[in-house]
């Protein structure tokens, strides 16, 4: 029997729905292959420690025990990813009417210690930008965030008409509400036409599926050509965190500013690129890596061999 989303091939009666059948329905949604694989591994690991396979019989106590047994030595970042996956799955199941209560409410996120070296390495960025198990939309978003050094919200609110692909720039609304110009490079300029797909207006980055009538977005966040809504920050952040192994979208901005600082970009240009009004705020972002400091120290070592 079909469920509410039209994708379900499991019994409608909640007492008959197994964890495995519900997980298969959850994974049949329109999600990136890499994300689907990670979600599947997580849900299978948790299921292997449950006392029952009937979804409706899983309570908060059983669930908490199963997650703990499946990931006994998980780092805080990994644990939080697992919790997010299980919560998303059970929220989906609840929308289908397969579970009656929010049994994942008791799963608590763990504190992730602040990493003062927030920048991703260039090698890590290259791997993310070249991944083929991630759609072009997401890779274009990541490149654009890094190349512009802009805030995620500023890039996600871009419309097609805001882009100047020839000049490699875009007009966005910055934090505080003022119009501002951000600049990108060839990598983004090559990907964006594929993302836009010939559209003349509407959001640049679109969600993977059309919104339901009950969740209709504002007209400014809807593409009149495709009927799809603007990609949300929450969904974009979830995809990047999964693909990067726990990193955040905001770290792409940190990485861009840090790499420019390591390259010796003068402070006035660095502030113009990052669009920080305060030097004190900028200093929290432009934090050279351990490797950069080591290279600087070695380059000024008077005992080093001179060529």
C-alpha positions in Angstrom: 0.0 0.0 0.0 1.4 3.4 -0.9 2.2 5.8 1.9 1.6 9.6 2.0 4.6 10.4 -0.1 3.7 7.9 -2.9 7.0 6.1 -2.3 6.0 3.5 0.3 5.7 -0.2 -0.3 5.2 -1.2 3.3 2.0 -2.1 5.3 0.0 0.9 6.5 -0.8 -0.7 9.9 1.9 0.5 12.2 2.0 -2.8 14.0 3.2 -4.6 10.8 5.9 -2.2 9.8 9.5 -3.4 10.5 12.5 -1.2 11.1 14.1 -2.6 8.0 11.1 -1.9 5.7 10.7 1.6 7.1 14.4 2.2 6.6 14.2 1.0 3.0 11.4 3.4 2.3 13.3 6.2 4.0 16.3 5.5 1.8 14.3 5.5 -1.4 13.8 9.2 -1.2 15.6 11.6 -3.5 18.9 11.9 -1.7 22.5 11.8 -2.9 24.0 8.3 -3.3 26.8 9.0 -0.8 24.3 10.2 1.8 22.0 7.2 1.2 24.9 4.9 1.8 25.9 6.5 5.1 22.3 6.6 6.3 21.8 3.0 5.4 24.9 1.9 7.3 23.9 3.9 10.4 20.3 2.6 10.5 21.5 -1.0 10.0 24.1 -0.7 12.8 21.4 0.6 15.2 18.9 -2.1 14.1 21.4 -4.9 14.9 21.2 -4.0 18.6 17.4 -3.6 18.9 15.4 -6.1 20.9 12.7 -6.1 18.3 12.4 -5.5 14.6 8.8 -4.1 14.8 9.2 -0.3 14.5 6.2 0.5 16.7 7.6 -1.6 19.6 10.9 0.5 19.7 10.7 2.8 22.7 13.1 5.5 23.9 14.9 3.2 26.3 15.5 0.5 23.6 16.6 3.0 21.1 19.0 4.8 23.4 20.6 1.4 24.3 20.9 0.3 20.7 22.5 3.5 19.5 25.0 3.4 22.4 25.9 -0.3 21.7 26.2 0.4 17.9 28.6 3.4 18.5 30.3 2.8 21.9 33.5 4.8 21.1 32.1 7.4 18.6 33.6 10.8 18.7 31.2 13.7 19.5 31.0 14.7 15.8 30.3 11.1 14.7 27.8 10.6 17.6 25.9 13.8 16.6 25.8 12.6 13.0 24.3 9.3 14.1 21.7 11.0 16.3 20.7 13.3 13.5 20.3 10.4 11.1 18.2 8.4 13.6 16.0 11.4 14.4 15.5 12.2 10.7 14.5 8.6 10.1 12.0 8.4 13.0 10.5 11.8 12.1 9.9 10.4 8.6 8.3 7.3 10.1 6.1 9.3 12.3 4.9 11.4 9.4 3.9 8.1 7.7 1.9 7.1 10.8 4.2 4.1 11.6 5.2 5.4 15.1 3.0 7.4 17.4 5.5 9.2 19.5 8.9 10.9 19.2 11.0 8.0 20.6 14.2 9.8 19.5 13.6 12.8 21.7 15.8 11.4 24.4 18.9 11.0 22.2 21.1 13.9 23.1 23.8 15.5 21.0 27.3 15.7 22.5 29.4 18.8 22.9 32.1 19.1 20.2 35.1 20.9 21.5 35.9 24.0 19.6 38.5 23.5 17.0 40.7 26.7 16.8 42.2 25.5 13.6 39.0 25.7 11.6 40.4 25.7 8.1 40.1 22.6 5.9 43.3 21.8 4.1 43.6 22.5 0.4 43.9 18.7 -0.2 40.6 18.1 1.8 38.9 20.8 -0.2 40.1 19.3 -3.5 38.7 15.9 -2.5 35.3 17.4 -1.6 35.1 19.5 -4.8 36.0 16.5 -7.0 33.6 13.9 -5.5 31.4 12.2 -8.1 29.0 10.7 -5.6 27.8 14.2 -4.8 25.6 16.1 -7.2 26.8 19.1 -9.1 24.5 21.4 -7.1 26.2 20.6 -3.9 29.7 20.8 -5.3 28.9 24.1 -6.9 27.6 25.5 -3.6 30.7 24.4 -1.7 33.0 25.9 -4.3 31.1 29.1 -4.3 31.2 29.4 -0.5 35.0 28.8 -0.5 35.8 31.1 -3.5 33.7 34.0 -2.3 34.5 33.6 1.4 30.8 34.5 1.9 28.4 33.4 4.6 26.2 30.4 3.7 23.0 32.4 4.0 24.3 35.0 1.6 25.0 32.4 -1.1 21.9 30.4 -0.6 19.7 33.5 -1.0 21.2 34.2 -4.4 18.9 34.3 -7.4 19.9 33.6 -11.0 19.5 37.2 -11.9 22.0 38.2 -9.2 24.8 36.4 -11.0 27.3 37.9 -13.5 29.1 34.8 -14.8 31.3 36.7 -17.2 32.6 39.1 -14.5 32.5 36.2 -11.9 30.6 38.2 -9.3 27.2 38.2 -7.7 25.1 40.7 -5.7 23.7 39.4 -2.4 22.2 40.7 0.8 24.8 40.7 3.5 24.4 40.3 7.2 22.5 43.4 8.3 20.4 43.8 5.2 22.7 45.8 2.9 23.4 44.9 -0.7 27.0 43.6 -1.3 29.1 42.1 -4.1 30.9 38.8 -3.8 33.5 37.5 -6.2 34.1 33.9 -7.3 36.6 32.1 -9.5 36.6 29.9 -12.6 35.7 26.7 -10.7 32.3 28.1 -9.7 31.8 29.8 -13.0 32.1 26.5 -14.8 29.7 24.7 -12.5 27.0 27.3 -12.1 25.5 27.1 -15.7 24.8 23.4 -15.1 23.1 24.2 -11.8 21.0 27.0 -13.4 20.1 24.8 -16.4 19.0 27.7 -18.6 16.7 29.3 -16.1 16.5 33.1 -16.3 15.2 33.8 -12.8 14.5 32.2 -9.4 16.8 30.7 -6.7 20.2 29.5 -7.9 20.2 26.5 -5.6 17.0 24.5 -5.6 15.8 21.6 -3.4 15.8 18.2 -4.9 12.0 17.9 -4.9 8.9 20.1 -5.1 7.4 21.2 -1.8 4.1 19.8 -0.6 1.1 22.1 -0.5 1.3 22.1 3.3 4.8 23.5 3.2 4.6 25.9 0.3 7.4 28.5 0.5 7.2 32.2 -0.1 7.0 33.1 -3.8 10.5 34.6 -3.7 11.8 31.1 -2.7 10.0 29.2 -5.4 11.3 28.6 -9.0 8.4 29.3 -11.4 10.1 27.1 -14.0 10.7 23.9 -12.1 8.2 24.3 -9.2 11.1 23.6 -6.7 11.9 25.6 -3.6 15.1 27.3 -2.6 17.6 24.9 -1.0 17.4 25.4 2.8 20.4 26.1 5.0 19.4 23.1 7.1 19.5 20.7 4.2 22.6 22.1 2.7 24.4 21.9 6.0 23.3 18.3 6.5 24.6 17.3 3.1 28.0 18.9 3.6 28.5 17.6 7.2 27.8 14.1 6.0 30.1 14.4 3.0 32.9 16.0 4.9 32.9 13.8 7.9 31.6 16.3 10.4 32.7 19.7 9.0 30.3 22.6 8.8 29.4 24.9 5.9 30.8 27.8 7.9 34.2 26.3 7.9 34.4 26.9 4.1 34.4 30.6 4.9 37.0 30.1 7.6 39.1 28.1 5.2 39.0 30.8 2.5 40.0 33.6 4.8 42.7 31.5 6.4 44.3 30.5 3.1 44.3 34.0 1.9 46.0 35.1 5.1 48.6 32.4 4.8 49.3 33.5 1.2 50.2 37.0 2.5 47.2 38.9 1.3 47.3 42.5 2.8 45.0 43.2 5.6 42.8 45.8 3.7 42.2 43.3 0.9 41.5 40.5 3.3 38.9 42.6 5.1 37.4 43.6 1.8 37.2 40.0 0.6 35.7 38.8 3.9 33.6 42.0 4.3 34.4 42.2 8.0 34.0 45.6 9.5 36.0 44.7 12.6 39.6 43.6 12.7 39.0 41.8 15.9 36.3 39.7 14.3 38.5 39.0 11.3 41.3 37.7 13.5 39.0 34.9 14.7 38.8 33.7 11.1 42.2 34.3 9.7 44.0 31.7 11.8 47.0 30.2 10.0 47.3 26.5 10.3 50.0 24.6 12.3 51.6 23.7 9.0 51.7 27.3 7.8 53.4 28.5 11.0 55.9 25.6 10.7 56.7 26.7 7.2 57.1 30.3 8.2 59.5 29.3 11.0 61.6 27.1 8.7 61.7 29.8 6.0 63.3 32.2 8.5 65.6 29.8 10.2 69.2 31.3 9.9 70.7 27.9 10.1 68.8 26.6 7.1 70.8 26.0 3.9 70.7 29.0 1.6 70.4 28.3 -2.1 
